[in-house]
């Protein structure tokens, strides 16, 4: 049996043993950040098979996640960057004490497929690449907020501002790069890796890298709170770690 099948078997056995019948055969509604989409997409089917639950997931950017929860849309589990979970908790939208850190993600860069890959292996190299690029793309999510501050600290804001292309909420920066609308694009590594039509350059230099923690929280008034907690437990089991790492993330 291969390593992939071995972790699934172990995870299934563990979940089947520890989950009470009350968290089975439920429909769990999840609102989640696309940063976790690929790893989550491998883990959830195993959870569904083990528990007979059905997981219905809506994907959205951070801005839209916040808008939808504040507008009163109903979900059981919300997965977004940790600070956003904390903000929603303070507003009474997420159950206090329910936050669980799931994964961590760094920021990376990409260019259109077949184009030269600039050197971003050091801070000075990154600075040269940014100044040389005709257009620069980033997101409205946590990576974009961080990059705006980083560009300012590097003294590049004035030089880069005229050539910025900020991807709309819910749109991958990789798609913007693939269409040729940004010469170089920056986003969470797991959001760039699966995009067709781009070449991944690599992560930001360690000196300026920002690791974002994506966390899960139970929505206040959730209909399937216990089943949602079981899904969180499943994602954080050690058996899930190889899948998480395969998709450019680190366990939370």
N, C-alpha and C positions, 0 to 999 in steps of 0.2 A: 504493500500500500504506500503511495506517495505521501510526501509531507503534507500537501494540501488536504488530501482526503483524511489523513490521520488527525489533523487539528479539527476538522469538521466532526469526525466521529467522537473525539474527546469532548468537544463542546456540546454536541447533541446529548451525549450520555450525561454530562454534568447537569445540563438544563433539565433534562427529563427527570432526573432524580430529585433536584432541589425545588422545582417549581410546584406550588400547590395547584390543585385543580381549579381554584378560583381565578387564576390568571391565564387560563387556557380558553381557546375558542372565542377570543374577543377580537373586535376590530379596533386597532390602535391607530389613531390619527396623529400624524407627525408633521410638523412644519420645520424644515431643516435647511441649513446653509449648504450650498453646492460644494463647498470645500471638502466635504466628507463623502461625496456622492459615490465615488468608485469603490472605496472600501466598504461603505455601508451597503452598497448593492450586492456585495458578496456575502456579507454577514447576515442580512435580514432573511434571505430564503432559508438558511439553516435554522434560524430562530423560529420561522414559521412552521417548518417541518417538525421541529421538536415540541412545539407548544400548541399547534393547530390554530394559532392566532393568525389574523390577517393584518398586515401593516400597510396602511395607506399613507403614502408620503407625498407632501407638496414641497417642491423645491423653490427657494427664493433667495435673493440677495439680502444682506443684512438690513438695508433700508426698508425693503418690503416686509421682511419678517417683523420688524418693529411696528410698521404701520398696521399690518394685519392684526397683530395681537392687541395693539392699542385700540383698534376699531371694533374689537369684540368678537373676532372670528374664533371659532371653537376648535381646539385641538387637545390632545392628551399630553403630548411631549413636544417641546420646542428645543431645537438644537441650533445654536448660534454661538458666536464668540462669547467667552466668559463675561467680559464687561457688560455686554448687552443683556445676558441672563441676570446679572446683578441689578442692572437698571430696571428691568421688568419686575424683578422681585421687590424692589423698593416701591414700585408702583402698585403692588398687590396683584400683578398679572401672573406671576409665577409663585408657586408654593414656597414659602420660606424654608430653607434647609434642604430643598430637593436638588440643588445643583450638584451635578457629578461631572468632573472633567473627563472627557472622552478621548480626545486626541490633541496633538500639537502639530502646527504647520508652520513652515518657514516660507519666506518670499523668494520667488525665482524669476527668471527672465527668459524670454523667447523671441525669436525672429521668424519671419515668414520662411516656409520650407525652401531650402536651396540657397538662401541668402547667406552671406558671410556672417559668422558668429563673432561678435566683438568680445574682447577680453574683459571680463568683469571679476577677475579673480582677486583683485585688491581694491581698496578704496580709490586709489588714484586711477586705476584702470577703469573702474566704474564711472568715475567722473569724466574721463576722456570719452568713454562710450556714450554717455548722456549728452555731452556737448556736441559730439559728432553726428548723433542721430538727427534725422530730419523731422521725426515725429516720435512721441513717447506716449504709450498707453498705460493706464492703470485703472483700478476699479473704484467704486464708491464704498467698498467694504473695508474691513480692518487693514488690509495691506495698503490700500490707497491712502487711508488716513495716515498710516505710518510713513509712507513714501513722501507725502507732502511735507511732513516734518523733517524727514531726512534730507530732502532736497534743500530745504531752508537751512539746515545745519551745515550742509556742504557749500552753501553760498551760491546755489544754482537756480534758485527760484525765478529770478528775473530772466535768466537765459532760457529756461525750460518752459516757462508759462506760455509763450506764444505757440509752442509746438505740442502742447498737451492734448491728448484725446482721451477723455474719461469715458469708459464704457458705461452705458446706462445700467441701472440696477437690474440684476438678473442676467445680464449679458456677459459672457466670458471675454476677458481681455484677449485670450487666445483667438477667438473668432474675429476680433477687430484686427489683430495682427495678420491672421490668415487672409483677410480681405485686402490687405495692403493699406489699411487705414492708420496703422502705426508701424514704424520701422522696428521698434523694440517695445516689448510690452512686459509689464511686471504684474504678478498676481501670486496668490498662494500656489505653491508647487503642485499639489494634487489637482488644482483646477486647470493648470496648464498641461500637465502630462497627457491627458486623454484626447486633447484637441487635435483634429486632423488639420494638415496644412501648415503646421508650424514646426520649428526645430527648437527644442529646449536647450538653452545655453547652460544653465546651472543656477544654483542658489546665489543669493547675495553673499558678499564676503562676510566671514564670521564676525569681523569687528563691527559691522553695521546690520547684522541679521536681526530680525525680529520674529520670535516664535509666538504665534497666536494660539491660545488654548480655546478649543471649541468644546462647549459644555452642553449637557442636557438638563432641562428643568421641567418639572411637571406643571402644566398650566392650572391655575386656580379653577376649580370647578370641573376638572377633567372627569369624564365618564369612566375611563379605563385607567385610572391612576396606577393600580397595582400591576396591571399588565405592562404599562409603560415603564415602570420601575424594573420589571423583569427584562425588558428589552435593553435598558441601560446596563443592567448587570451583565447581560450577554455580550454587549459590545466591549465591556471592560474586562472580560475574562482573559487570563493569560493566553489561552488558546487562540484568541483573535489577533494577538500582536503581530504574527507574521503577515497576515492579510493587510493590516493597517500599514505596516512598513512598506509592503510591496507597492502601495499606492502613494508613496511620498510623504506619509505622515509618521508621527511617532505616537505611541500610546500616551494617554493623558496622565 
